[in-house]
Structure formats: C-alpha cells, structure tokens
Amino acid sequence: MAEVLPVGKLPREWMRRLLDYPISDPRVRLGPGVGLDAAVVEMGDRCLVVKADPITFATEAIGWYAVQINANDIATTGAVSR
C-alpha cells in the first residue's frame, strides 16, 4: 500500500531531499532550500529576487494576501519589494 502524505506541509526531511541538488549557474546567489521561499539571481550590477507562493484558503481579499505573503518572503532576503 502506498504511503499517505501528511496533512499540511511536507516533512522537513522530504523537502530537503527534494531541494538538495546543485545549482550550476553562478548567477544564482540564493537557490532553493528548506524555509527559503525566494531565489536571488545576479543580473549584472543588481540582483533580482524572484518569488512565487500559492495562496490557499483565502476567498476574501485574495489579492491582498498574495501581495502581503510574497512581499514578506522577499523582505526576508533583505530586498525591498517594488
């Protein structure tokens, strides 16, 4: 019988195994990892912080939640949202 996934987030060890692969592009300053919800890519003299996060269980004000959650994760890299 197949293993049933737990409710909620995947266990940290599963996430580590899924995200543990080498990044060969030297422009990637911050790649995937457990607890890292944004990537930082060098773009010449600047860096670009890219972020995507699914917004679940929000029916009211989903746009507000999308901006707040993603802006928060960008801020954790030290970047300023624009």
PyMOL commands that set and color helices and strands:
alter all, ss='L'
color gray80, all
select helices_A, chain A and resi 12-19+62-75
alter helices_A, ss='H'
color red, helices_A
select strands_A, chain A and resi 28-30+38-43+46-51
alter strands_A, ss='S'
color yellow, strands_A
deselect
rebuild
show_as cartoon
